Amino acid sequence: MPVAIVSGANRGLGLELVQQLLERGWRVIAACRKTQVRRLTELAGAHPGHLHVMPLDVTSERSIAAFVGEAALVTDRIDLLVNNAGVLISGERFGEVSAKSLQESFAVNATGTLLLTQACAELLQRAAGARVVNVSTVMGSIAGSDTFRTPSYAMSKAALNMATRLLAAELSPHGIVVTAFHPGWVQTDMGGANAPLAVDKAASLLIDRALALRPADAGRFIASEDGRDIPW
């Protein structure tokens, strides 16, 4: 039975990914800062022995180390790591962007992804053809940026894209495919109710694309909806 880790699993896209992976017969380690989540409890009851909910703060090296140590007690490998934990600080305007907002965004959206993947490397190497999916956004495309919009989010996701390239270069020789995905504009707390893509559809598309990845896809920045490459 394949095993997945999903960070930021307490709500939105992460929670939906957990549910759909369970429905596809996977064992899932749901990682989140707040583990007392009603829906996760319900899913654990509906899929006994297949869902493990573990605390994780991706901004803390100590938390990452503790999480990976706990994960190693319940599985000997990781087939899929979805780095979904993210933060978007709304309302930023030129002249009002704060160092705190930038630091928080980079810590969660970029640094945390690299550090968690690095810590999971041994478990990933034990799987046959493991995949690492970094949930990015088209707003992290430097080539596609032409307005001053959510700078902390956009800049940190651009850094996440670089982390994807670096991790792909390092882990590809071990048979691990690392990619960045733009899941679309999704109806979540972050995306808002006016987003055109339902969260269940976004999760399904992302899982399908992730499971279809091949070694040649390492280091790509992919749109989940149509599989096209997004300019860096």
C-alpha positions as CSV (number, residue, x, y, z in Angstrom):
1,M,0.0,0.0,0.0
2,P,1.5,3.3,-1.0
3,V,2.2,6.0,1.6
4,A,1.8,9.8,1.3
5,I,2.6,12.7,3.5
6,V,0.5,15.9,3.0
7,S,1.5,19.0,4.9
8,G,-1.0,21.7,5.6
9,A,-3.6,19.0,5.9
10,N,-6.1,20.5,8.3
11,R,-8.1,22.5,5.7
12,G,-8.7,23.4,2.1
13,L,-6.7,21.7,-0.6
14,G,-4.6,19.7,1.8
15,L,-7.6,18.2,3.6
16,E,-9.2,17.3,0.3
17,L,-5.9,15.7,-0.9
18,V,-5.9,13.6,2.3
19,Q,-9.5,12.4,1.7
20,Q,-9.0,11.6,-1.9
21,L,-5.8,9.7,-1.3
22,L,-7.5,7.6,1.4
23,E,-10.3,6.9,-1.0
24,R,-7.8,5.7,-3.6
25,G,-6.4,3.2,-1.1
26,W,-3.4,5.0,0.2
27,R,-2.1,5.3,3.7
28,V,-1.7,9.0,4.6
29,I,0.2,10.9,7.2
30,A,-1.6,14.2,7.6
31,A,0.7,16.9,8.9
32,C,-0.6,20.1,10.4
33,R,0.0,22.6,13.2
34,K,-3.5,22.0,14.6
35,T,-4.2,18.3,14.8
36,Q,-7.6,18.5,16.5
37,V,-9.6,18.8,13.3
38,R,-13.1,17.3,13.2
39,R,-12.9,16.2,9.6
40,L,-9.5,14.5,10.1
41,T,-11.0,12.6,13.0
42,E,-13.9,11.5,10.9
43,L,-11.6,10.4,8.1
44,A,-9.5,8.4,10.6
45,G,-12.7,6.6,11.8
46,A,-13.8,5.9,8.2
47,H,-10.3,4.6,7.2
48,P,-9.0,2.7,10.3
49,G,-5.3,2.3,10.4
50,H,-4.8,4.2,7.1
51,L,-4.7,7.8,8.4
52,H,-2.1,9.1,10.9
53,V,-2.5,12.8,12.0
54,M,0.8,14.3,13.3
55,P,1.7,17.7,14.4
56,L,4.1,19.7,12.2
57,D,5.2,23.3,12.1
58,V,7.3,23.7,8.9
59,T,8.9,26.9,10.3
60,S,10.5,24.9,13.1
61,E,13.5,22.6,12.5
62,R,12.8,20.9,15.8
63,S,9.2,20.2,14.8
64,I,10.3,18.9,11.4
65,A,12.8,16.5,13.1
66,A,10.2,15.3,15.5
67,F,7.6,14.8,12.8
68,V,10.0,12.7,10.6
69,G,11.0,10.7,13.6
70,E,7.4,9.9,14.4
71,A,6.6,9.2,10.7
72,A,9.5,6.6,10.6
73,L,7.7,4.7,13.4
74,V,4.6,4.1,11.3
75,T,6.2,3.6,7.8
76,D,9.5,2.5,6.3
77,R,9.1,4.6,3.2
78,I,7.3,7.6,1.6
79,D,6.0,7.2,-1.9
80,L,4.5,10.7,-2.2
81,L,5.3,13.9,-0.3
82,V,3.0,16.8,-1.0
83,N,4.4,20.1,0.3
84,N,1.1,21.9,0.6
85,A,1.5,24.0,3.7
86,G,1.3,27.7,2.7
87,V,0.4,31.2,3.8
88,L,-1.0,34.2,1.9
89,I,-1.0,37.5,3.7
90,S,-3.8,39.6,2.1
91,G,-4.1,43.3,1.9
92,E,-0.4,44.1,1.2
93,R,0.1,47.5,-0.6
94,F,3.2,49.1,-1.8
95,G,4.6,51.2,1.0
96,E,3.0,49.0,3.6
97,V,4.8,45.7,3.1
98,S,6.4,44.6,6.4
99,A,9.5,42.6,7.1
100,K,7.4,40.3,9.3
101,S,5.1,39.4,6.5
102,L,8.0,38.6,4.2
103,Q,9.8,36.5,6.8
104,E,6.6,34.6,7.7
105,S,5.8,33.9,4.0
106,F,9.3,32.7,3.1
107,A,9.5,30.6,6.3
108,V,6.3,28.7,5.4
109,N,6.2,28.8,1.6
110,A,9.8,28.2,0.7
111,T,12.1,27.4,3.6
112,G,9.7,24.9,5.2
113,T,9.3,23.0,2.0
114,L,13.0,22.6,1.4
115,L,13.7,21.6,5.0
116,L,10.9,19.1,5.2
117,T,11.9,17.4,1.9
118,Q,15.5,17.3,3.1
119,A,14.4,15.6,6.3
120,C,12.2,13.1,4.5
121,A,14.9,12.2,1.9
122,E,15.9,8.9,3.5
123,L,12.2,7.7,3.6
124,L,11.7,8.9,0.0
125,Q,14.8,7.0,-1.2
126,R,13.4,3.8,0.3
127,A,10.4,3.9,-2.1
128,A,10.5,2.9,-5.7
129,G,10.0,6.0,-7.8
130,A,9.0,8.4,-5.0
131,R,7.4,11.8,-6.0
132,V,7.7,15.2,-4.3
133,V,5.0,17.7,-5.2
134,N,5.5,21.3,-4.2
135,V,2.2,23.3,-4.3
136,S,3.2,26.6,-6.0
137,T,1.2,29.2,-7.9
138,V,1.3,31.0,-11.2
139,M,1.8,34.1,-9.1
140,G,5.3,32.8,-8.4
141,S,6.2,33.0,-12.1
142,I,8.7,35.8,-12.5
143,A,8.1,35.9,-16.3
144,G,4.3,36.2,-15.7
145,S,4.4,39.0,-13.1
146,D,3.5,42.5,-14.2
147,T,1.6,44.0,-11.2
148,F,2.5,44.7,-7.6
149,R,0.3,42.0,-6.1
150,T,0.6,40.0,-2.8
151,P,4.4,40.5,-2.9
152,S,5.2,38.3,0.2
153,Y,3.3,35.4,-1.3
154,A,4.5,35.9,-4.9
155,M,8.2,36.3,-3.9
156,S,8.1,33.3,-1.5
157,K,6.5,31.1,-4.1
158,A,9.2,32.1,-6.6
159,A,11.7,31.0,-4.0
160,L,9.8,27.7,-3.7
161,N,10.2,27.2,-7.4
162,M,13.9,27.6,-7.1
163,A,13.9,25.1,-4.2
164,T,12.0,22.7,-6.5
165,R,14.8,23.0,-9.1
166,L,17.5,22.5,-6.5
167,L,15.8,19.5,-4.9
168,A,15.1,18.0,-8.3
169,A,18.8,18.2,-9.2
170,E,19.8,16.6,-5.9
171,L,17.2,13.9,-5.7
172,S,16.7,12.8,-9.3
173,P,19.8,10.5,-9.2
174,H,18.0,8.7,-6.3
175,G,14.9,8.1,-8.4
176,I,12.9,10.8,-6.7
177,V,10.9,13.1,-9.0
178,V,10.5,16.7,-7.6
179,T,8.1,19.1,-9.3
180,A,6.2,22.3,-8.6
181,F,2.5,22.5,-9.4
182,H,0.0,25.4,-9.9
183,P,-3.2,23.8,-8.8
184,G,-5.4,26.6,-10.2
185,W,-7.5,29.2,-8.5
186,V,-9.2,27.1,-6.0
187,Q,-12.3,27.6,-3.8
188,T,-10.6,27.5,-0.4
189,D,-10.2,30.0,2.4
190,M,-7.1,31.3,0.6
191,G,-8.6,31.3,-2.9
192,G,-12.0,32.7,-1.9
193,A,-15.5,31.8,-2.9
194,N,-15.3,33.4,-6.3
195,A,-12.5,31.0,-7.5
196,P,-13.6,29.0,-10.5
197,L,-12.2,25.6,-9.5
198,A,-13.9,23.5,-6.8
199,V,-11.5,22.1,-4.2
200,D,-12.4,18.4,-5.0
201,K,-11.7,18.9,-8.7
202,A,-8.4,20.7,-7.9
203,A,-7.3,17.8,-5.6
204,S,-8.3,15.1,-8.1
205,L,-6.4,16.9,-11.0
206,L,-3.3,17.3,-8.8
207,I,-3.2,13.7,-7.7
208,D,-3.7,12.4,-11.2
209,R,-0.8,14.6,-12.5
210,A,1.4,13.6,-9.5
211,L,0.9,9.9,-10.0
212,A,1.6,10.3,-13.8
213,L,5.0,11.9,-13.2
214,R,8.0,10.3,-14.8
215,P,11.8,10.9,-14.3
216,A,11.8,13.3,-17.2
217,D,9.4,15.6,-15.4
218,A,11.8,16.4,-12.6
219,G,12.2,20.1,-12.0
220,R,9.1,21.1,-14.0
221,F,6.6,23.9,-13.0
222,I,3.3,22.4,-14.1
223,A,-0.3,23.6,-14.4
224,S,-2.5,20.9,-12.9
225,E,-5.5,21.7,-15.1
226,D,-3.9,21.1,-18.5
227,G,-0.4,19.8,-17.8
228,R,1.3,22.7,-19.5
229,D,4.7,24.1,-18.3
230,I,4.4,27.5,-16.6
231,P,7.2,30.0,-17.4
232,W,9.6,30.5,-14.5
